[in-house]
Amino acid sequence: MGPITRAADVTGVGTLPHVSLQALGHRFPDGTEAIAEVDLTIERGEFVAILGPSGCGKSTLLRLIAGLLVASSGSVAVDGLAADLAHRRRDELAYVFQDPTLLPWRSVHDNVALPLQLRDRPAGEIGDEVDRALQLVGLGEFALHYPAQLSGGMRMRVSLARALVTRPGLLLMDEPFGALDEITRQHLNQELMDLWARDRWTGLFVTHNVYEAVFLSSRLLVMTARPGRLLTELPVPFSYPRGPSIRATAEFARIAAAATGALAALET
């Protein structure tokens, strides 16, 4: 299929797309072709969700955008820069993995502070930014706790705060809530939505959960089985901010059914 694009910059800032992928492909050293011929444009301030079967290359796609992998073919640009150059502008991009990947010997405060410490930011500035990030995710009172003292949902909040502490323009999220129970997951969906509505960073969110994808995104993309290609795009027309009641609407059910149908068709 041709490039999936969005005509207007939702924030009105800048003229370049935030992320641009052209004929992107990646083959691992063992010969496994993870993704092939992916064309995609994401404008600044969008929130895009990606669905697809296990092993279809969703995580590989995020790693290519983050500059953690080098593409075998095609190109990746972030703000017009090649991914490896954009990756060096580390304040611009942040990554949230499925596992919180917290350092157990560091307190919540010190885990969140780590990206700023690696950038040699002044100590006073680090303290202020960590306090801000923890307040954003509702963990201001847990700064001196350690990961083992927190629930799974709280550890994921710490991971999110660590990503947001640098005030990134682009947030890449690889199934960050996949291991959580449904009640906690929906609660964090709402918190993430509120954070995005507040600061309007660009979000790219990989998930296996159709309902999560519909709730969060302004559009959702479905990938084929490996090698992953972009199969279809479904616009999500709900305005922001969104509350839990939107999940009970007929339009929500229609979009979720369309996404589920596209995924089911891949299995036949």
Stockholm file with secondary structure:
# STOCKHOLM 1.0

chainA/1-268         MGPITRAADVTGVGTLPHVSLQALGHRFPDGTEAIAEVDLTIERGEFVAILGPSGCGKSTLLRLIAGLLVASSGSVAVDGLAADLAHRRRDELAYVFQDPTLLPWRSVHDNVALPLQLRDRPAGEIGDEVDRALQLVGLGEFALHYPAQLSGGMRMRVSLARALVTRPGLLLMDEPFGALDEITRQHLNQELMDLWARDRWTGLFVTHNVYEAVFLSSRLLVMTARPGRLLTELPVPFSYPRGPSIRATAEFARIAAAATGALAALET
#=GR chainA/1-268 SS CCCBCCSSCTTCCCSSCSEEEEEEEEECTTSCEEEEEEEEEECTTCEEEEECCTTSSHHHHHHHHHTSSCCSEEEEEETTEEHHHHHHSTTTEEEECSSCCCCTTSCHHHHHHHHHHHTTCCHHHHHHHHHHHHHHTTCGGGTTCCGGGSCHHHHHHHHHHHHHTTCCSEEEEESTTTTSCHHHHHHHHHHHHHHHHHHCCEEEEECSCHHHHHHHCSEEEEECSSSBCEEEEEECCCCSSCCGGGGGSHHHHHHHHHHHHHHHHTTC
#=GC SS_cons         CCCBCCSSCTTCCCSSCSEEEEEEEEECTTSCEEEEEEEEEECTTCEEEEECCTTSSHHHHHHHHHTSSCCSEEEEEETTEEHHHHHHSTTTEEEECSSCCCCTTSCHHHHHHHHHHHTTCCHHHHHHHHHHHHHHTTCGGGTTCCGGGSCHHHHHHHHHHHHHTTCCSEEEEESTTTTSCHHHHHHHHHHHHHHHHHHCCEEEEECSCHHHHHHHCSEEEEECSSSBCEEEEEECCCCSSCCGGGGGSHHHHHHHHHHHHHHHHTTC
//
